[in-house]
Amino acid sequence: MIKETMHMTILANLERIEQEHNVRILYAVESGSRAWGFASKDSDYDVRFIYLHPVEWYLSIRKRRDVIECPISGDLDISGWDLPKALGLFRKSNPPLLEWLGSPHVYLDRYGFAVRLKELMAVYYSPKRCMLHYLHMAQGNFREYLKGDTVRIKKYFYVLRPVLACLWIEKHNSMPPTEFAELYQDAGLSPSLVKEIDRLLVRKMAGDELDMEPKIEVINSFLEQQIEHCSAFVEGMEIADVDEEVLDGLFREMLGRVEASFV
């Protein structure tokens, strides 16, 4: 749940960004741990957005910056992608972008952009690309934080979530939900595993200091087994070719809808 005061602060910052950069924000959401549903009391607000410039901005031979990154202020972290960059990543089934489309906390949703992009998911979504992304994330975080007898305990969630996302893709062949609770409930985990994960969830959301502690054998064993299983499973998946023309059309469509607002 986003506090009303913070919600209004975020909207004010997004309006400021539009004015300072002369852009229009099509879509803005909460991402990261607050969107996933296991934020601590002191977790940052990770706001992500997609924006457009006026038409003439794109009529240049110069390669221009396609991101807006604001200095982190307190617990507020705001950044966004220009629409061509976002659509290029959408074509490749970029999971962070697809997670934005499933965020439970939407700050701005304008010009019909999100609806149009969600309609195209059936054509452009690649289960293999997404599984590879989540698998690499799980492997990297497990290798860096969860090896050895003493581990970075809070990092369990940053391996559990991508592993559960891989299992969702294997089972449903669709984009995993953004919220951890849905992944967790769908996975059918053993009672002993659920008991340990629930204990960690309570501690994390209460703001407990989850730093170096002895590893939790039942969770480590599950993660190692599933990373190995998913590594083998993804090898048999295929990546289909997709056409960029429809996304070019969406870019032009959004430019047409937004252009009048710059006058």
C-alpha positions in Angstrom: 0.0 0.0 0.0 1.4 3.4 -1.0 0.7 6.2 1.5 -1.5 9.0 0.2 1.1 11.6 1.0 3.8 9.7 -0.8 1.4 9.1 -3.8 0.9 12.9 -4.1 4.6 13.6 -3.8 5.3 11.1 -6.6 2.7 12.7 -8.8 4.2 16.1 -8.2 7.6 14.9 -9.1 6.3 13.3 -12.3 4.7 16.6 -13.2 7.9 18.4 -12.6 9.8 16.0 -14.8 7.3 16.7 -17.6 7.9 20.4 -17.3 11.7 20.3 -16.9 12.3 17.9 -19.8 9.4 18.9 -22.0 8.0 15.4 -22.2 4.7 13.6 -21.7 4.6 10.6 -19.4 2.4 7.8 -20.8 2.7 5.4 -18.0 4.3 5.4 -14.5 4.3 2.7 -11.9 5.9 1.5 -8.7 8.6 -1.2 -9.3 10.9 -3.3 -7.2 10.1 -4.6 -3.7 7.0 -2.5 -3.2 5.5 -3.8 -6.4 6.6 -7.3 -5.6 4.9 -7.1 -2.2 7.7 -7.7 0.2 8.9 -4.2 1.0 10.3 -3.3 4.4 9.1 -0.3 6.2 12.2 1.6 5.0 12.3 0.4 1.4 12.7 3.0 -1.3 10.0 4.0 -3.7 11.2 2.9 -7.1 9.1 4.8 -9.6 9.5 3.9 -13.3 7.9 5.6 -16.3 7.7 5.7 -20.1 7.6 9.0 -21.9 7.5 10.8 -25.2 9.1 14.0 -26.6 7.4 16.3 -29.2 7.7 14.9 -32.8 10.5 17.3 -33.8 12.8 15.9 -31.1 12.9 12.6 -33.0 13.6 14.3 -36.4 17.4 14.6 -35.9 20.4 12.8 -37.1 21.9 13.0 -33.6 21.7 10.0 -31.2 19.9 11.5 -28.2 19.6 10.3 -24.6 16.7 7.9 -24.2 16.5 7.8 -20.4 15.6 10.3 -17.7 17.2 9.6 -14.3 16.5 11.8 -11.3 18.9 12.1 -8.4 17.8 9.8 -5.5 16.1 12.0 -3.0 15.4 10.5 0.4 13.6 7.2 -0.2 12.4 8.3 -3.7 14.1 6.8 -6.8 12.6 7.9 -10.1 13.7 7.1 -13.7 12.1 6.5 -17.0 12.6 5.3 -20.6 11.8 7.1 -23.9 9.1 5.2 -25.8 11.3 4.0 -28.7 13.7 2.4 -26.1 10.8 0.8 -24.2 9.3 -0.6 -27.4 12.7 -2.0 -28.5 12.9 -3.8 -25.1 9.3 -4.9 -25.4 10.1 -6.6 -28.7 12.7 -8.6 -26.8 10.3 -9.5 -23.9 12.3 -7.4 -21.4 11.0 -8.7 -18.0 11.5 -5.5 -16.0 9.3 -3.7 -18.5 6.7 -6.4 -18.6 6.7 -6.3 -14.8 5.8 -2.6 -15.0 2.8 -3.5 -17.0 1.7 -5.8 -14.1 2.5 -3.5 -11.3 -0.2 -3.2 -8.6 0.7 0.5 -8.0 0.0 2.6 -11.1 0.6 6.4 -10.8 -0.2 7.5 -14.3 -1.8 5.6 -17.2 -2.6 8.0 -20.1 -3.3 8.0 -23.9 -4.3 4.4 -23.9 -0.7 3.3 -24.1 -0.7 0.5 -21.5 -3.8 -1.1 -22.9 -2.3 -1.2 -26.4 0.9 -2.7 -25.1 -0.9 -5.3 -23.1 -2.9 -6.3 -26.2 0.4 -6.9 -28.0 1.7 -9.3 -25.3 0.2 -12.3 -27.0 2.4 -11.6 -30.1 5.6 -10.4 -28.6 5.9 -12.3 -25.4 8.8 -14.8 -25.4 8.7 -17.4 -22.6 12.3 -18.4 -23.3 13.7 -14.9 -23.2 11.9 -14.3 -19.9 13.0 -17.5 -18.3 16.6 -16.9 -19.3 16.5 -13.5 -17.7 15.1 -14.8 -14.4 17.3 -17.8 -14.4 20.5 -15.7 -14.9 19.3 -13.4 -12.1 18.7 -16.4 -9.8 22.1 -18.0 -10.6 24.0 -14.7 -10.1 22.4 -13.8 -6.8 22.7 -17.4 -5.5 26.3 -17.5 -6.4 27.1 -14.1 -4.9 25.1 -14.1 -1.8 23.9 -17.6 -0.8 27.0 -19.8 -1.0 28.8 -20.9 2.1 27.6 -21.6 5.7 26.9 -18.0 6.4 24.8 -16.0 3.9 23.2 -12.6 3.2 19.8 -13.7 4.5 17.7 -11.0 2.9 19.0 -12.0 -0.5 16.9 -15.2 -0.3 14.0 -13.2 -1.8 16.1 -12.1 -4.7 16.7 -15.7 -5.7 13.4 -17.1 -4.6 11.4 -14.7 -6.7 13.2 -15.3 -10.1 13.2 -19.1 -9.4 9.4 -19.0 -8.8 9.1 -16.9 -11.9 10.9 -19.6 -13.9 8.6 -22.3 -12.5 5.5 -20.1 -13.4 6.8 -19.9 -17.0 7.3 -23.6 -17.2 3.8 -24.3 -15.9 1.8 -21.6 -17.6 4.0 -20.5 -20.5 3.0 -16.9 -19.7 4.5 -13.8 -18.1 4.8 -14.3 -14.4 2.8 -12.0 -12.1 4.7 -9.1 -10.7 3.5 -9.8 -7.1 5.5 -12.3 -5.2 2.4 -13.7 -3.4 0.9 -15.0 -6.6 4.1 -16.8 -7.6 4.4 -18.2 -4.1 0.9 -19.5 -3.9 1.0 -21.0 -7.3 4.3 -22.9 -6.7 2.9 -25.7 -4.5 5.9 -25.7 -2.1 6.4 -28.2 0.7 5.1 -27.3 4.2 8.7 -27.1 5.6 9.8 -24.7 2.8 6.7 -22.5 3.3 7.3 -22.3 7.0 10.8 -21.0 6.5 9.8 -18.5 3.7 6.9 -17.2 5.8 9.2 -16.7 8.7 11.6 -14.6 6.6 8.7 -12.7 5.0 7.5 -11.6 8.4 10.9 -10.5 9.5 11.7 -8.6 6.3 8.4 -6.7 6.2 8.7 -5.8 9.9 12.0 -4.1 9.0 14.3 -6.6 10.9 18.0 -6.4 10.1 18.5 -9.4 7.7 22.2 -9.5 7.2 24.7 -12.3 7.7 23.2 -15.4 9.3 23.6 -19.2 9.0 22.1 -20.5 5.7 18.7 -22.1 5.8 19.2 -25.6 4.5 15.7 -26.3 3.2 15.6 -23.1 1.1 19.2 -23.5 -0.2 18.4 -27.1 -1.2 15.2 -26.0 -3.0 16.9 -23.2 -4.9 19.9 -25.4 -6.0 17.5 -28.1 -7.3 15.3 -25.7 -9.1 18.1 -23.7 -10.7 19.5 -26.9 -12.1 16.1 -28.0 -13.3 15.3 -24.7 -15.0 18.7 -24.6 -16.6 17.9 -27.9 -18.3 14.3 -27.0 -19.1 15.1 -23.7 -20.9 17.5 -25.4 -23.3 14.5 -27.1 -25.0 12.6 -23.8 -25.5 12.5 -21.8 -28.7 12.5 -18.1 -29.6 10.1 -17.0 -32.3 10.8 -14.2 -34.8 8.7 -11.1 -34.3 7.8 -8.2 -36.6 8.8 -4.7 -35.6 6.3 -2.9 -37.9 3.4 -3.1 -35.4 5.6 -1.5 -32.7 6.7 1.2 -35.2 2.9 1.8 -35.7 2.3 2.1 -32.0 5.1 4.6 -31.7 3.6 6.8 -34.4 0.1 6.4 -32.9 1.3 7.6 -29.5 3.1 10.5 -31.0 -0.1 11.5 -32.7 -2.1 11.3 -29.5 0.5 13.2 -27.4 1.5 15.9 -29.9 -1.5 18.2 -29.2 -0.6 18.4 -25.5 2.6 20.2 -26.3 0.9 23.1 -28.0 
